[in-house]
Amino acid sequence: MNDLEVYLGIDTSCYTTSVAFMDRSARLVGESRQILKVREGKCGLQQSEMVFQHTRNLPEMVQNAMPQGARVIGVCASGYPRPLEGSYMPAFLVGLGFARSLATINNIPLHIISHQENHLLAGKWSAGGPEAERFLLLHASGGTTDLLLAEQREDSGYKLTEIGGSIDLHAGQFIDRIGVSLGLQFPAGPAVEEFAKTAAQALAARRRRRCANWLSVQNLPVLRRACKRCLPKPFTGLFLMRPKSLRLAAR
């Protein structure tokens, strides 16, 4: 008889269905992630399509990721984007509904947190800290670029206070626009990361001033054409923004 007792975590965000099983020692014993499918050439999904894909993905993913013979003793789900009153996004209702049903049927505890708190706790677990009761959190994703003050509460959760953030594009949106302009599949983060690994060298933008002068996130197609004209070989690179410089990684 298998005596393994596990907690199930569920997150149904804008572009990824995620499930994870942890044992009582906070050891990851099963997980599965599925990026939602976006039609080639498109730059996003409607919430209704996200809900449909999450609904289709979730049961099979839980079945495949759950350790054989294990017993679920608790479930946690991301129920909304941020720990703020009125924070809402339909995609999260899929995971929340699945978690509520599972908890009710099995008479086990249900914990509902925000997607942002999920990022914080997953990051702490994977990094092994920090253990401080008060620290800064940089949350950079497709829909968020926030600098947050995290303060631990008595219930072991965190109070998150925004002390800075982007005023235009979020970090993930910037990467996605670069990726799509290069002909990569949306969401482009994983593909851009793999593409960057093919660069044989990094060329400073100051050597290609015409490229740097074209920089505008809104005009990435124009930027790409300009770089193709001024580079000594076909453009096969990507732009990386740094505080005081622009670097071009070219193969």
Buried (B, 14 or more C-beta within 10 A) or exposed (E): EEEBEBBBBBBBBBBBBBBBBBBEEEEEBBEBEBBBEBEEEEBBBEEEBBBBBBBBBBEEBBEEBBEEEBEBBBBBBBBBBBBEEEBEBEBBBBBBBBBBEBBEEEEBEBBBBBBBBBBBBBBBEEEEEEEEEEBEBEBBBBBBBBBBBBBBEEEEBBEBEBEEEBEEBBBBBBBBBBBBBBEBBBBBBEBBEEBBEEBEEEBEBEEBEEBBEBBEBEEBEEBBEBBEEEBEEEBBBBBBEEEEEBBBBBB
